[in-house]
Amino acid sequence: MPQLAQLAQLAQLDVGDVVATAEYHLTRDSLVRYAGASGDFNPIHYRDDVAVSVGLPGVLAHGMLTMGLAVQCVVAWAGDPARVIDYQVRFTRPVLVDAETGADISVSAKLGALDAETNTARIDLTVTFGEATVLGKAQIRIALSELLS
């Protein structure tokens, strides 16, 4: 059951509103843990020598890990992961995870569209590493019907 404050917040949404932001810090340990959970043990995600040998500048975070982290602040804002109807991204740039300093990913979620007919919202994500956008056309469709009824 949604809280009254959440209902009031959703009733006042305007296109362009930032609904959530987040910062995530990745380490090499994060990548190894994700590899174990996902089964993706490609060594470009944990060995510098292999990453460099295939022409990469260093160890890269898994694209699906970046995608999964990016949606989390919207799920928290929506209050229920079941409200996510659709989520799509384009992987545009890699996230390099330094062995010592790791990598920081920033996420900003902005209301891109409201559809009164279907009672859904499109949330547009801006996901950056350093100054570079790492996920392009990152969009989430959220069901609002249970929250607004």
LINDAHU-V713363 format. One line per field, one symbol per residue. phi: phi as a letter, one per 20 degrees, with the letter a starting at -180 (. if undefined). psi: psi as a letter, one per 30 degrees, with the letter a starting at -180 (. if undefined). A space follows every 10 residues. Layout:
phi = ???
psi = ???
This chain:
phi = .fffffffff fdfcgofeea cbccddcffg ffffgffene dgffebcfff gffdnefrfd ffgffgffff ffffffffna ffffebbcbd edbfdedffe embdddccdc feaddffelc cdddddcccm edfdcdlecc ddfdgffef
psi = klleeeeeee fgkkkfkjfl llkkkkleee eeeeeeefgj gkffgfjeee eefgglfakk kkefeeeeee feeeeeeffk fffjekkklk jelljkjkee fbkkkkkkjk jekkjeefhl kkkkkjjljb gkkfklhjkk kkkfeeef.
